[in-house]
Amino acid sequence: MNFRVLTGILALALVAGCSAPTAKLPPRYFPMAPVAETPRTAGPIDGESTPYRQQHWLVPGATGLLSATLYRPDGPGPFPLVLLCPDGPADAATARRLDDPLRPAARWFAARGYAALVAVPRPLGSGDAAQGIEAAADDLDAAYGYMRGQGFVDAGRIILAGEGTGGFAALGLAARQPTGVMAAINFGGQLRPDVPAASPDALAAGDGEVDLSGGASTPLQLAPAAAKPAAQPVADPVLAGLLARYGKTIHRPALWLYAQSDAGPAQRMVASFNHAGSAPARLVELPMVGSTAAMVADQPSLWSEAVARFVDGLRATRS
């Protein structure tokens, strides 16, 4: 076959190929294999940010992992730890809206050499108030056990603290006499989320043995209170039971911080707590108006002096 014939055959084949109908191929799908969820384990879930090395963590609770935020000074530690429990939440929706609660208080402690962990307990729900407080204390208990094992924590120097229902949860855990806990701090403690501390049907009448008043503008001073009537039965049996049980079983110093507008109810609660006969709580009446626990906890300028004296006076011994 000569060159001209070969060239012609190739040309015809090329034309035929171009004119042939193009086969329609099915679209190409690239099914992705199911992506396995990242195991949710306790520990940090993001990087540190300023100030005070703020970092979000997951920590164990009684029935699952809890959302938490850790603040701490520079360096490896070990640091004393303050474990903070915010108010509520009342339900899952409220829990999702919480954005770094108790940040001002946590930063205040971090600035003074503490590691501060704010752990959000599971929703309290609308059931029995005492059971809700104990459930929050259970969550705080699990977080406490986990944090004691961290290398940057001084396991013998721990303070429990909380606001609102978290304040009572901190007292509830302190009543279990956990190892290494030096004291408890109650910022406007109450039984239910979003319930003002001064609700008259949930408070006791008492004798107010000692009042500790002060704040940023008033020097702290201890003075015997004026004589008052003997304690009357607490109207709310749930509160009565908690005050009696916690007062009897807490053997560490406790500091209660309430607005002056709630001074009367707070004095009666502290007197009932102290009447149970263990380590007496001390009350600080803050020069402010307002009854929500968050208003108290989020204003360190009002309680800085009182809390500084309280924590500086704690005996740094391991229990």
C-alpha positions as CSV (number, residue, x, y, z in Angstrom):
1,M,0.0,0.0,0.0
2,N,1.5,3.3,-1.1
3,F,1.5,6.4,1.0
4,R,-1.4,8.1,-0.8
5,V,-3.7,5.2,-0.1
6,L,-2.7,5.0,3.5
7,T,-3.3,8.7,4.0
8,G,-6.8,8.4,2.5
9,I,-7.8,5.5,4.7
10,L,-6.7,7.5,7.8
11,A,-8.7,10.5,6.7
12,L,-11.9,8.5,6.2
13,A,-11.5,6.9,9.6
14,L,-11.0,10.3,11.2
15,V,-14.2,11.7,9.5
16,A,-16.2,8.6,10.5
17,G,-15.0,9.0,14.1
18,C,-16.1,12.6,14.3
19,S,-19.5,12.0,12.8
20,A,-20.3,9.0,15.0
21,P,-22.9,9.7,17.8
22,T,-21.2,10.4,21.1
23,A,-22.2,7.9,23.8
24,K,-23.8,9.6,26.8
25,L,-22.0,8.6,30.0
26,P,-23.7,8.6,33.3
27,P,-22.7,11.5,35.6
28,R,-19.8,10.7,37.7
29,Y,-20.6,10.4,41.4
30,F,-18.0,10.3,44.1
31,P,-19.8,9.0,47.2
32,M,-17.9,9.9,50.3
33,A,-17.4,7.3,52.9
34,P,-19.2,8.2,56.2
35,V,-17.0,10.5,58.2
36,A,-16.6,9.1,61.7
37,E,-17.3,11.5,64.4
38,T,-14.4,12.7,66.4
39,P,-14.5,11.0,69.7
40,R,-15.7,13.4,72.4
41,T,-13.3,13.0,75.3
42,A,-12.5,15.1,78.2
43,G,-9.8,17.8,77.8
44,P,-9.2,21.0,75.8
45,I,-11.2,21.5,72.6
46,D,-9.5,24.6,71.2
47,G,-6.4,26.7,71.7
48,E,-5.6,29.2,74.4
49,S,-6.5,32.8,74.0
50,T,-5.7,36.0,76.0
51,P,-6.1,37.0,78.7
52,Y,-5.3,34.3,81.2
53,R,-4.9,31.5,78.7
54,Q,-8.7,31.2,78.3
55,Q,-9.5,27.8,76.8
56,H,-12.6,25.7,76.3
57,W,-12.7,22.2,77.7
58,L,-14.9,19.2,78.1
59,V,-14.9,17.8,81.6
60,P,-16.7,14.8,83.0
61,G,-20.1,15.3,84.6
62,A,-22.2,12.7,86.5
63,T,-23.9,11.5,83.3
64,G,-21.7,12.8,80.5
65,L,-19.3,15.5,79.4
66,L,-19.9,19.1,80.5
67,S,-18.9,22.3,78.6
68,A,-16.3,24.2,80.6
69,T,-13.9,27.1,80.3
70,L,-10.5,27.1,81.9
71,Y,-8.5,30.2,82.9
72,R,-5.0,30.1,84.4
73,P,-1.8,32.0,84.9
74,D,1.4,31.6,82.8
75,G,3.6,28.8,83.6
76,P,3.3,25.1,84.4
77,G,1.9,25.4,87.9
78,P,0.8,23.7,90.0
79,F,-1.8,26.3,90.8
80,P,-4.5,26.3,93.4
81,L,-7.9,25.6,91.7
82,V,-11.2,27.4,92.0
83,L,-14.0,25.3,90.5
84,L,-16.9,27.6,89.5
85,C,-20.5,26.6,88.9
86,P,-22.8,29.1,87.1
87,D,-26.5,29.6,87.8
88,G,-28.8,26.9,86.2
89,P,-29.3,26.3,83.4
90,A,-33.0,25.5,83.7
91,D,-33.2,23.7,80.4
92,A,-31.2,22.6,77.4
93,A,-32.0,25.8,75.4
94,T,-30.7,28.0,78.2
95,A,-27.5,25.8,78.4
96,R,-26.8,26.5,74.7
97,R,-27.1,30.2,75.2
98,L,-24.6,30.3,78.0
99,D,-21.4,32.0,76.6
100,D,-18.5,31.8,79.0
101,P,-20.4,32.4,82.2
102,L,-18.7,33.7,85.3
103,R,-15.9,35.1,83.2
104,P,-15.2,38.2,85.4
105,A,-14.9,36.0,88.5
106,A,-12.7,33.4,86.8
107,R,-10.4,36.1,85.5
108,W,-10.2,37.7,89.0
109,F,-9.0,34.4,90.4
110,A,-6.6,33.7,87.5
111,A,-5.0,37.2,88.0
112,R,-4.3,36.0,91.6
113,G,-2.5,32.8,90.7
114,Y,-5.4,30.4,90.5
115,A,-6.5,28.0,87.8
116,A,-10.2,28.7,87.4
117,L,-12.6,26.3,85.7
118,V,-16.2,27.3,85.0
119,A,-18.1,24.0,84.4
120,V,-21.7,24.3,83.2
121,P,-23.8,21.6,84.9
122,R,-26.6,19.7,83.1
123,P,-30.0,21.5,82.9
124,L,-31.8,21.4,86.3
125,G,-35.3,21.0,84.9
126,S,-38.5,21.9,86.7
127,G,-38.7,19.0,89.2
128,D,-37.7,18.9,92.8
129,A,-35.4,21.8,93.6
130,A,-33.3,19.8,96.1
131,Q,-32.8,17.0,93.6
132,G,-31.8,19.6,91.0
133,I,-29.2,21.1,93.3
134,E,-27.8,17.6,94.2
135,A,-27.6,16.8,90.5
136,A,-25.6,19.9,89.9
137,A,-23.4,19.0,92.8
138,D,-22.9,15.5,91.3
139,D,-21.7,17.2,88.1
140,L,-19.4,19.4,90.0
141,D,-18.1,16.4,91.9
142,A,-17.2,14.6,88.7
143,A,-15.4,17.7,87.3
144,Y,-13.6,18.2,90.6
145,G,-12.3,14.6,90.5
146,Y,-11.0,15.0,87.0
147,M,-9.4,18.4,87.6
148,R,-7.6,17.1,90.7
149,G,-5.6,14.8,88.4
150,Q,-4.3,17.5,86.1
151,G,-0.6,18.2,86.4
152,F,-1.1,22.0,86.6
153,V,-3.5,21.7,89.6
154,D,-2.4,21.7,93.3
155,A,-4.8,19.0,94.4
156,G,-4.6,20.1,98.0
157,R,-5.7,23.7,97.5
158,I,-9.2,23.8,95.9
159,I,-12.0,26.3,96.4
160,L,-15.6,25.5,95.3
161,A,-17.7,28.5,94.2
162,G,-20.9,29.2,92.3
163,E,-23.6,31.7,91.6
164,G,-27.3,31.2,92.1
165,T,-28.2,27.6,92.0
166,G,-24.5,27.0,91.3
167,G,-23.8,28.6,94.7
168,F,-25.9,26.0,96.4
169,A,-24.4,23.3,94.2
170,A,-20.9,24.4,95.5
171,L,-22.2,24.1,99.0
172,G,-23.7,20.7,98.2
173,L,-20.3,19.4,97.1
174,A,-18.5,21.0,100.1
175,A,-21.0,19.1,102.3
176,R,-19.5,15.8,101.0
177,Q,-16.2,16.8,102.4
178,P,-14.1,16.2,99.3
179,T,-10.3,15.9,99.7
180,G,-8.3,19.0,99.1
181,V,-11.1,21.5,99.3
182,M,-10.2,24.4,101.5
183,A,-13.4,26.5,101.3
184,A,-16.7,27.3,99.5
185,I,-17.9,30.7,98.1
186,N,-21.6,31.3,97.5
187,F,-22.5,34.2,95.1
188,G,-26.2,34.9,95.8
189,G,-27.2,31.3,96.3
190,Q,-30.7,30.2,95.5
191,L,-32.7,27.0,94.8
192,R,-34.0,27.6,91.3
193,P,-32.6,29.4,88.2
194,D,-33.8,32.9,87.7
195,V,-35.5,33.1,91.1
196,P,-34.5,36.2,93.1
197,A,-32.6,35.3,96.2
198,A,-35.1,37.4,98.3
199,S,-38.2,35.3,97.6
200,P,-40.0,35.6,100.9
201,D,-41.5,32.1,100.8
202,A,-38.1,30.5,100.5
203,L,-36.3,32.1,103.4
204,A,-35.8,31.6,107.1
205,A,-36.0,33.9,110.0
206,G,-32.9,33.8,112.2
207,D,-30.8,35.3,114.8
208,G,-28.0,36.7,112.7
209,E,-25.2,35.9,115.1
210,V,-22.4,37.8,113.1
211,D,-22.7,40.1,110.2
212,L,-19.7,40.7,107.9
213,S,-20.4,43.8,105.8
214,G,-18.3,45.7,103.4
215,G,-17.4,46.0,99.7
216,A,-15.2,48.1,97.5
217,S,-16.2,51.3,99.3
218,T,-16.6,50.2,102.8
219,P,-13.8,48.6,104.9
220,L,-14.6,45.1,106.1
221,Q,-15.4,44.9,109.8
222,L,-16.7,42.1,112.0
223,A,-19.2,43.3,114.6
224,P,-21.7,41.4,116.8
225,A,-25.2,41.9,115.4
226,A,-28.0,43.3,117.4
227,A,-30.1,40.9,119.3
228,K,-32.8,39.3,117.1
229,P,-35.7,36.9,117.7
230,A,-34.9,33.2,117.9
231,A,-34.9,31.4,114.6
232,Q,-38.3,30.5,113.2
233,P,-39.0,27.4,111.1
234,V,-38.1,27.9,107.4
235,A,-41.2,28.4,105.3
236,D,-39.9,26.4,102.4
237,P,-39.2,22.8,103.5
238,V,-36.7,22.2,100.7
239,L,-34.6,25.2,101.7
240,A,-35.0,24.2,105.4
241,G,-33.6,20.8,104.7
242,L,-30.7,22.0,102.6
243,L,-29.7,24.7,105.1
244,A,-29.8,22.2,107.9
245,R,-27.9,19.5,106.1
246,Y,-25.3,21.7,104.5
247,G,-24.7,23.7,107.7
248,K,-24.2,20.5,109.7
249,T,-21.8,18.8,107.2
250,I,-19.7,21.5,105.8
251,H,-16.5,21.7,107.9
252,R,-14.6,24.2,105.8
253,P,-14.9,28.0,105.8
254,A,-17.8,29.4,103.7
255,L,-18.2,32.9,102.3
256,W,-21.7,34.1,101.2
257,L,-21.9,37.2,99.0
258,Y,-25.3,39.0,98.6
259,A,-26.5,42.4,97.5
260,Q,-27.4,44.8,100.3
261,S,-30.9,44.8,98.8
262,D,-31.1,41.1,99.8
263,A,-29.4,41.6,103.2
264,G,-32.3,40.6,105.4
265,P,-33.1,37.3,103.7
266,A,-29.4,36.5,103.3
267,Q,-28.8,37.1,107.0
268,R,-31.7,34.8,107.9
269,M,-30.4,32.1,105.6
270,V,-26.8,32.3,107.0
271,A,-28.2,32.3,110.5
272,S,-30.1,29.1,109.8
273,F,-27.1,27.6,108.1
274,N,-24.9,28.4,111.1
275,H,-27.5,27.2,113.6
276,A,-26.9,23.7,112.3
277,G,-23.6,23.8,114.1
278,S,-20.6,23.2,111.9
279,A,-18.1,25.8,110.4
280,P,-19.9,29.1,110.5
281,A,-20.5,30.9,107.2
282,R,-19.6,34.5,106.9
283,L,-21.8,36.9,105.0
284,V,-20.7,39.9,102.9
285,E,-23.4,42.4,102.0
286,L,-22.4,44.2,98.8
287,P,-23.2,47.9,98.3
288,M,-25.4,47.3,95.2
289,V,-29.0,47.1,94.3
290,G,-30.2,44.0,92.5
291,S,-31.2,40.5,93.4
292,T,-29.8,38.2,90.6
293,A,-26.8,36.1,91.4
294,A,-25.1,37.1,88.1
295,M,-25.2,40.7,89.1
296,V,-23.2,39.9,92.2
297,A,-20.7,37.4,90.7
298,D,-20.0,39.6,87.6
299,Q,-18.9,42.7,89.6
300,P,-15.5,41.9,91.2
301,S,-15.0,45.5,92.1
302,L,-17.7,45.1,94.7
303,W,-16.4,41.9,96.4
304,S,-12.7,41.9,95.5
305,E,-11.5,43.1,98.9
306,A,-13.8,40.7,100.8
307,V,-12.8,37.6,98.7
308,A,-9.1,38.5,98.7
309,R,-9.1,38.6,102.5
310,F,-11.1,35.4,102.7
311,V,-8.8,33.4,100.3
312,D,-5.6,34.9,101.7
313,G,-6.7,33.8,105.2
314,L,-7.3,30.2,104.2
315,R,-4.8,27.7,105.7
316,A,-3.0,26.2,102.7
317,T,-2.9,22.7,104.2
318,R,-3.9,19.6,102.4
319,S,-7.0,17.8,103.7
